[in-house]
């Protein structure tokens, strides 16, 4: 259990603290909170939000900041959500990439087939519930909230894993099934963000900069040194690159890739993802939460170790910037998001998991019952991190976005629902 608590502490505890501070601040001194979130750090013509849009959001307070006329303004919110969160998504992307590509990766082969079907249900179920209920609200309301369809599709890996262990026990095969589902869910979430939630007008030609940066850094600082070291057991050139240059070339390439994403219209928080596969890496995956990963010294895992504490701070700031919601903002989007998660997830996971396991005869892990799919879906209904992020890009700042975010925060109720579902379905806990 130490390893689980260690992961939750590293990547979630500060996020929760930041979210709680934001909730209290927004509900006691709302004006000062919103000024803090949209505080201008740099007026410029390169990165940030559109100056006119920023002035509209800040209202009369914008006039108090004397500045020259520029195209954009770098705000504290943009710094956290669009720049710093790129490092969080890089770590998430690293886990997904290893699970798909490396030997023994958890999303490789037949063992991942049924979890992938369940993941599809865990995405389509919430979308169907969200849009179906939104349609019942009438055309006007539907038009206001429809763009939030992807908010309830996400699963928070850390919290879901922790609750899954409480429900099933650490040794139950459903826990590993849940992990596979959550990792695949994150991969799907990254794709949804890239395709359906661009940050501006699309200019795909800028993606050539990202592609050139990733190919260039891979060829010059990964493939070429290894090629030149062919037959040399000492690997002098690769060792020199690793010791002298370390991760700096990849950081520079990441900056170029990020700028390419920002200019292309895709969300810049995904800008580091093309660089992740270019780093030298271990030959096989040991799995998320594996004790072995903390001892790996390849550059990819070394970079993740270096990012651990900075990303903790980033997640604190993310919670602080995005969870400041006034309780008076609770409205229809709150219940749409919550229903998508706590109704759509379990039903979708059960239905599609059943199709994969029985109709297509892909099977379930030994010791896992069909009804356990429903309980896994209840656990996976905890959205939080990625759901909050999607809510922040799905809607403009205002009442609809705040209401949707409140639904995400309410998804923590899925923990209690999962424990109850486990009791009602007579889950037999298995400890290691």
Buried (B, 14 or more C-beta within 10 A) or exposed (E): EEEBEEBBEBBBBBBBBBBBBBBEBBBEEBEEBBBBBBBBEBBBEEBBBEBEEBBEBBEEBBEEBEEEEBEBBBBBBBBBBBBBBBBBBBBBBBBBBBBBEBEEBBBBEEBBBBBBBBBBBBBBBBBBBBBEBBEEBEEEBBEBBBBBBBBBBBBBBBBBBBBBBBBBBBEBBBBBBBBBBBBBBBBBBBEBBBEEBBBBEEEEEBBEBBEBBBBBBBEBBBEBBEEBBEEEEEBEBBEEBBEEBBBEBBEEBBBBBBBBBBBBBBBBBBBBBBBBBBBBBBEEBBBBBEEEBEEBEBBBBBBBEEBEEEBBEBBBBBBBBBBBBBEEBBBBBBBBBBBBBBBBBBBBBBBBBBBBBEEEEBBBBEEBBEBBBBBBBBBBBBBBBBBBBBBBBBBEBEBBBBBBBBBBBBBBBBBEBBBEBBEEBEBEEBEE
